[in-house]
């Protein structure tokens, strides 16, 4: 099951280097976000960070419709994962969605 929410990306932080455990290079992007959602209690704004999947690592600041699915973290807890981003348009223009793979 997935969920679509309005997401504002205010900054994307790049972390890169070489893993001390494996010796392999890594390149991760973490988006600082504002999530606008509707709950049973009304409108709610949540601020936090989300790790972008590799296929969306070049995403820029802006407003998006984000589709989330739950994934399992390395410690076994459930975390939201972005599976696609569609630019949030205030006009009737259509834009091709970005889809994580």
N, C-alpha and C positions, 0 to 999 in steps of 0.2 A: 504494500500500500504506500502511495506517495502523497505528499501534501504540497500545494503551491501557495506561496506567500510572497508579498512584496518585500524586497530586500534592497536596501541602499548600501552600496559599498563605498565607504569613505576613504579607505586607504588599503593598499596591498603591500604587505611586507614580504621581502624575499629573504629566505635563509638558505645558504648554500655552504658546502664544505665537503669534508671527507669524514666518513663515519670512523670513529675510533675503534669500534668493535669489528667491523667488516672490512674497513679500508676502501670501501666503495664511495664514489662521489654521490652527493644528494643535492637536490634543488627543489625546495618547497616554497609555496606561496600561501600566506595566511591573510585572509581578508578581514579587516575591521569593519563591522557591519551594524546596521540598524535594521531590525526585523519588525515589520508592521503586521500584526495579526489580530484576528477577531476570535475571541473566546466566548464561552458561555457567560462570562462576566462583562463582556463588552470589548472595546478596542484596547489593545495592549501594545506597548513598544518595548522591545528587548534589544539591548546593546551587548555585543560580544564579538567573538572571532570564530571563523570557520576556515578550515584548511581546504584550499581549492584542489580539485583533482588535476592531474597532469594535463588533461585535455582542455582545462579552463584556466591554466596558469597565466595566460596572457590577458585575462580579463581586466578591464580598466574600471576606474571609479564610475559610479552612476547608479541609476535605479533599474531594477530588474524584477521580473517574476521569476522566482527561484523554485524549482521543484526539488523537494527533499525526500530522501528515503533513509531509513535507519540502517546503520552498519555496526558491526562489532569492532570495538577498539582492541588494541593489543592486550589490555588488561581484562577484557571480557565484557566491559560495559557497553551499552548501546549509545551511539552518538549519531547526530544527524549528518547526512552526507548530501552534498549538492549533486544532483544527477543532470540538471539542465538549467540554463539561464536564458531568458527571453527578455530583450530590452523592454522596459516599461515605457510604453508610448502613450502620450497624452493626446495624440492625433490619431487619425484613421490609417496612417501608414502601416504597412506590414513589413516585418523584418524577419529574416530567417533565424531560427533559434540556435543557440550554442548548446550542444549536447555532449555530456561527459561520456567517455568510453572506457 
